[in-house]
Amino acid sequence: MKYELVIVGALETNCYLVYCEETRACAVIDPGAEHEKIIAAIADLELMPAVVLNTHGHVDHIGGNVDIVQKYGVPLAMHPADAGMLKVSDHIELSLLLGARNSPPPDRLLAEGDKIAVGRVSLRVIHIPGHTPGSIGFVADGVLFSGDTLFCGGVGRTDLPGGSWKDLEMSIREKILTLPDETMVLPGHGPWTTVEQEKSSNPFLT
Protein backbone atom coordinates (compact mmCIF):
# COMPACT_ATOMS: atom_id res chain seq x y z
CA MET A 1 0.00 0.00 0.00
CA LYS A 2 1.12 3.52 -0.83
CA TYR A 3 -0.56 6.82 -0.11
CA GLU A 4 -0.34 10.45 -1.16
CA LEU A 5 -1.45 13.33 1.06
CA VAL A 6 -3.31 16.24 -0.58
CA ILE A 7 -4.16 19.09 1.82
CA VAL A 8 -7.32 20.84 0.67
CA GLY A 9 -9.52 23.78 1.59
CA ALA A 10 -9.46 26.61 4.09
CA LEU A 11 -9.62 24.13 7.00
CA GLU A 12 -6.62 22.22 5.60
CA THR A 13 -8.33 18.86 5.42
CA ASN A 14 -6.09 15.87 4.76
CA CYS A 15 -7.33 14.07 1.65
CA TYR A 16 -5.51 10.77 1.11
CA LEU A 17 -5.00 8.88 -2.13
CA VAL A 18 -4.47 5.31 -0.98
CA TYR A 19 -3.26 3.12 -3.80
CA CYS A 20 -1.96 -0.24 -4.91
CA GLU A 21 1.49 0.24 -6.38
CA GLU A 22 1.06 -2.69 -8.78
CA THR A 23 -2.37 -1.93 -10.25
CA ARG A 24 -2.48 1.87 -9.62
CA ALA A 25 -6.03 1.48 -8.30
CA CYS A 26 -6.74 4.03 -5.57
CA ALA A 27 -9.25 5.04 -2.92
CA VAL A 28 -9.86 8.76 -2.43
CA ILE A 29 -10.39 9.36 1.30
CA ASP A 30 -12.16 12.59 2.30
CA PRO A 31 -12.10 14.82 -0.80
CA GLY A 32 -13.27 17.81 1.20
CA ALA A 33 -12.54 20.69 -1.19
CA GLU A 34 -10.36 21.81 -4.11
CA HIS A 35 -11.26 18.86 -6.32
CA GLU A 36 -9.01 20.21 -9.09
CA LYS A 37 -6.01 19.80 -6.79
CA ILE A 38 -7.00 16.21 -6.01
CA ILE A 39 -7.56 15.40 -9.69
CA ALA A 40 -4.14 16.83 -10.55
CA ALA A 41 -2.46 14.62 -7.93
CA ILE A 42 -4.30 11.57 -9.28
CA ALA A 43 -3.07 12.38 -12.79
CA ASP A 44 0.51 13.03 -11.65
CA LEU A 45 0.66 9.61 -9.97
CA GLU A 46 -1.15 7.92 -12.87
CA LEU A 47 -3.75 6.46 -10.51
CA MET A 48 -7.12 4.92 -11.31
CA PRO A 49 -9.73 5.82 -8.66
CA ALA A 50 -11.90 2.90 -7.59
CA VAL A 51 -13.89 4.36 -4.70
CA VAL A 52 -14.44 7.52 -2.64
CA LEU A 53 -14.42 6.96 1.13
CA ASN A 54 -15.64 9.36 3.81
CA THR A 55 -14.40 9.01 7.38
CA HIS A 56 -17.40 11.08 8.46
CA GLY A 57 -20.00 13.47 7.10
CA HIS A 58 -18.72 16.95 8.00
CA VAL A 59 -18.69 19.38 5.11
CA ASP A 60 -14.90 19.84 5.09
CA HIS A 61 -14.53 16.12 4.40
CA ILE A 62 -17.33 15.58 1.85
CA GLY A 63 -17.41 18.88 -0.07
CA GLY A 64 -15.66 17.49 -3.16
CA ASN A 65 -17.38 14.09 -3.24
CA VAL A 66 -19.61 14.89 -6.18
CA ASP A 67 -16.77 16.16 -8.38
CA ILE A 68 -14.62 13.07 -7.84
CA VAL A 69 -17.53 10.62 -8.12
CA GLN A 70 -18.76 12.18 -11.35
CA LYS A 71 -15.36 12.54 -13.00
CA TYR A 72 -14.29 8.95 -12.41
CA GLY A 73 -17.68 7.21 -12.21
CA VAL A 74 -16.80 5.55 -8.91
CA PRO A 75 -18.96 4.59 -5.91
CA LEU A 76 -19.11 6.52 -2.65
CA ALA A 77 -18.91 4.67 0.66
CA MET A 78 -19.44 5.79 4.26
CA HIS A 79 -21.12 4.74 7.50
CA PRO A 80 -24.95 4.95 7.44
CA ALA A 81 -25.11 6.99 10.65
CA ASP A 82 -23.56 9.97 8.82
CA ALA A 83 -25.38 9.54 5.51
CA GLY A 84 -27.88 12.24 6.46
CA MET A 85 -25.11 14.88 6.70
CA LEU A 86 -24.33 15.20 2.99
CA LYS A 87 -26.30 18.39 2.25
CA VAL A 88 -23.73 21.16 2.47
CA SER A 89 -26.55 23.72 2.31
CA ASP A 90 -27.15 22.87 5.98
CA HIS A 91 -23.83 24.64 6.66
CA ILE A 92 -24.07 27.40 4.09
CA GLU A 93 -21.34 29.75 5.34
CA LEU A 94 -18.73 27.01 5.68
CA SER A 95 -19.72 25.39 2.39
CA LEU A 96 -19.34 28.71 0.58
CA LEU A 97 -15.90 29.19 2.13
CA LEU A 98 -14.82 25.72 0.99
CA GLY A 99 -16.56 25.78 -2.38
CA ALA A 100 -18.37 22.62 -1.28
CA ARG A 101 -21.29 21.07 -3.12
CA ASN A 102 -23.97 18.64 -2.00
CA SER A 103 -22.72 15.07 -2.09
CA PRO A 104 -24.53 12.25 -3.86
CA PRO A 105 -25.89 9.58 -1.51
CA PRO A 106 -23.55 6.73 -0.63
CA ASP A 107 -23.54 3.70 -2.90
CA ARG A 108 -22.19 1.48 -0.15
CA LEU A 109 -22.85 1.64 3.58
CA LEU A 110 -19.89 0.55 5.67
CA ALA A 111 -19.83 -1.25 9.01
CA GLU A 112 -17.26 -2.50 11.50
CA GLY A 113 -15.06 -5.16 9.96
CA ASP A 114 -15.95 -4.50 6.32
CA LYS A 115 -13.13 -4.88 3.80
CA ILE A 116 -12.61 -2.53 0.86
CA ALA A 117 -10.50 -3.86 -1.98
CA VAL A 118 -8.32 -1.35 -3.81
CA GLY A 119 -6.34 -3.33 -6.34
CA ARG A 120 -4.37 -5.79 -4.21
CA VAL A 121 -4.72 -3.57 -1.13
CA SER A 122 -7.43 -4.26 1.44
CA LEU A 123 -8.69 -1.58 3.84
CA ARG A 124 -10.48 -2.73 6.99
CA VAL A 125 -13.22 -0.55 8.46
CA ILE A 126 -13.36 0.29 12.16
CA HIS A 127 -16.37 2.17 13.55
CA ILE A 128 -15.10 4.90 15.90
CA PRO A 129 -18.08 7.13 16.85
CA GLY A 130 -17.78 10.19 19.06
CA HIS A 131 -16.81 13.04 16.75
CA THR A 132 -19.89 12.03 14.76
CA PRO A 133 -22.10 8.95 15.16
CA GLY A 134 -20.86 7.51 11.87
CA SER A 135 -17.14 8.22 12.17
CA ILE A 136 -15.02 5.39 10.80
CA GLY A 137 -11.34 4.67 10.26
CA PHE A 138 -9.54 2.56 7.68
CA VAL A 139 -6.71 0.19 8.64
CA ALA A 140 -4.16 -1.35 6.26
CA ASP A 141 -0.52 -2.40 6.41
CA GLY A 142 0.22 -0.84 9.79
CA VAL A 143 -1.52 2.44 8.98
CA LEU A 144 -4.77 3.91 10.36
CA PHE A 145 -6.61 6.69 8.55
CA SER A 146 -8.36 8.10 11.61
CA GLY A 147 -10.48 10.94 10.26
CA ASP A 148 -11.20 13.51 12.96
CA THR A 149 -11.30 11.01 15.83
CA LEU A 150 -7.64 11.15 16.85
CA PHE A 151 -4.99 13.74 16.00
CA CYS A 152 -1.34 14.19 16.86
CA GLY A 153 -1.64 15.42 20.44
CA GLY A 154 -5.37 15.95 20.19
CA VAL A 155 -8.80 14.40 19.70
CA GLY A 156 -11.88 15.28 17.69
CA ARG A 157 -14.44 17.83 18.80
CA THR A 158 -17.56 16.51 20.51
CA ASP A 159 -19.49 19.79 20.83
CA LEU A 160 -21.03 19.57 17.35
CA PRO A 161 -24.40 17.87 16.67
CA GLY A 162 -24.12 14.13 17.23
CA GLY A 163 -20.85 14.41 19.13
CA SER A 164 -20.23 12.42 22.33
CA TRP A 165 -17.14 12.58 24.52
CA LYS A 166 -18.06 9.24 26.12
CA ASP A 167 -18.26 7.55 22.71
CA LEU A 168 -15.10 9.26 21.45
CA GLU A 169 -13.03 8.20 24.44
CA MET A 170 -14.32 4.64 24.19
CA SER A 171 -13.59 4.52 20.47
CA ILE A 172 -10.02 5.73 20.93
CA ARG A 173 -9.22 3.51 23.90
CA GLU A 174 -10.90 0.34 22.63
CA LYS A 175 -10.44 0.57 18.85
CA ILE A 176 -7.31 2.68 18.24
CA LEU A 177 -5.00 2.37 21.25
CA THR A 178 -5.40 -1.41 21.06
CA LEU A 179 -3.71 -1.43 17.63
CA PRO A 180 0.02 -2.24 17.58
CA ASP A 181 2.12 0.57 19.07
CA GLU A 182 3.98 1.10 15.82
CA THR A 183 0.75 1.76 13.89
CA MET A 184 1.02 5.05 11.99
CA VAL A 185 -2.02 7.29 12.50
CA LEU A 186 -2.91 9.55 9.58
CA PRO A 187 -5.57 12.02 10.79
CA GLY A 188 -8.07 14.24 9.02
CA HIS A 189 -6.06 17.38 9.83
CA GLY A 190 -2.48 18.03 10.86
CA PRO A 191 0.61 15.80 11.03
CA TRP A 192 0.80 12.06 11.39
CA THR A 193 1.52 10.31 14.65
CA THR A 194 1.71 6.78 16.07
CA VAL A 195 -0.39 4.80 18.50
CA GLU A 196 2.59 4.62 20.86
CA GLN A 197 3.07 8.39 20.82
CA GLU A 198 -0.58 9.10 21.58
CA LYS A 199 -0.65 6.52 24.37
CA SER A 200 2.28 8.17 26.09
CA SER A 201 1.76 11.88 25.46
CA ASN A 202 -1.75 12.81 24.28
CA PRO A 203 -3.02 15.15 27.05
CA PHE A 204 -6.65 14.18 26.41
CA LEU A 205 -5.96 10.51 27.09
CA THR A 206 -3.72 10.57 30.16
Backbone hydrogen bonds, N-H to C=O, Kabsch-Sander energy under -0.5 kcal/mol:
donor,donor_aa,acceptor,acceptor_aa,energy
2,K,19,Y,-2.6
4,E,17,L,-1.8
6,V,15,C,-3.2
8,V,6,V,-0.5
8,V,13,T,-2.7
12,E,9,G,-1.8
13,T,8,V,-2.5
14,N,188,G,-3.1
15,C,6,V,-2.5
15,C,13,T,-0.9
16,Y,29,I,-1.8
17,L,4,E,-2.8
18,V,16,Y,-0.8
18,V,27,A,-2.5
19,Y,2,K,-3.0
19,Y,17,L,-0.6
20,C,25,A,-2.4
21,E,19,Y,-0.6
24,R,20,C,-2.6
26,C,48,M,-1.8
27,A,18,V,-2.8
28,V,51,V,-2.6
29,I,16,Y,-3.0
29,I,27,A,-0.7
30,D,28,V,-0.6
30,D,53,L,-2.9
32,G,30,D,-1.8
34,E,98,L,-0.6
37,K,34,E,-0.9
38,I,34,E,-1.5
39,I,35,H,-2.8
40,A,36,E,-2.1
41,A,37,K,-1.7
42,I,38,I,-2.3
43,A,39,I,-2.2
44,D,40,A,-2.6
45,L,41,A,-1.9
46,E,43,A,-1.0
47,L,42,I,-2.4
48,M,24,R,-2.9
50,A,26,C,-3.3
51,V,26,C,-1.0
52,V,75,P,-2.5
53,L,28,V,-2.6
54,N,77,A,-2.0
61,H,58,H,-2.4
62,I,58,H,-1.0
63,G,59,V,-1.5
64,G,31,P,-2.5
65,N,62,I,-1.9
68,I,64,G,-1.9
69,V,65,N,-3.0
70,Q,66,V,-2.5
71,K,67,D,-1.9
72,Y,68,I,-2.1
73,G,69,V,-1.6
74,V,69,V,-0.8
77,A,52,V,-2.6
78,M,108,R,-1.7
82,D,79,H,-1.6
83,A,80,P,-1.1
85,M,82,D,-2.0
86,L,83,A,-0.7
88,V,86,L,-0.9
90,D,87,K,-1.8
91,H,88,V,-2.2
92,I,89,S,-0.7
95,S,91,H,-2.7
96,L,92,I,-2.2
97,L,93,E,-1.9
98,L,94,L,-2.1
99,G,95,S,-1.1
100,A,95,S,-2.4
101,R,63,G,-1.9
103,S,86,L,-2.2
107,D,76,L,-2.5
108,R,76,L,-1.9
110,L,78,M,-2.7
110,L,108,R,-0.5
113,G,125,V,-2.9
114,D,111,A,-2.3
116,I,123,L,-2.5
117,A,115,K,-0.5
118,V,121,V,-3.2
121,V,118,V,-2.2
123,L,116,I,-2.6
124,R,139,V,-2.7
125,V,114,D,-2.7
126,I,137,G,-2.2
128,I,126,I,-0.7
128,I,135,S,-2.2
130,G,132,T,-1.5
135,S,132,T,-1.3
136,I,55,T,-2.5
137,G,126,I,-2.7
138,F,145,F,-1.6
139,V,124,R,-2.6
140,A,143,V,-2.3
143,V,140,A,-1.4
144,L,184,M,-3.1
145,F,138,F,-2.8
146,S,144,L,-0.9
146,S,186,L,-1.5
147,G,186,L,-0.6
149,T,146,S,-1.8
151,F,154,G,-2.5
153,G,151,F,-0.9
154,G,151,F,-1.0
156,G,149,T,-1.9
163,G,160,L,-2.6
164,S,130,G,-2.8
168,L,164,S,-2.5
169,E,165,W,-2.9
170,M,166,K,-2.0
171,S,167,D,-2.7
172,I,168,L,-2.6
173,R,169,E,-2.6
174,E,170,M,-2.7
175,K,171,S,-2.2
176,I,171,S,-1.0
176,I,172,I,-1.0
177,L,172,I,-3.1
179,L,176,I,-1.9
183,T,180,P,-2.3
184,M,142,G,-2.6
185,V,193,T,-3.0
186,L,144,L,-3.5
186,L,184,M,-0.6
188,G,147,G,-3.3
193,T,185,V,-2.1
195,V,183,T,-1.9
196,E,181,D,-2.3
198,E,194,T,-2.1
199,K,195,V,-2.4
200,S,196,E,-1.8
201,S,197,Q,-2.0
202,N,198,E,-1.5
205,L,202,N,-1.8
206,T,202,N,-0.5
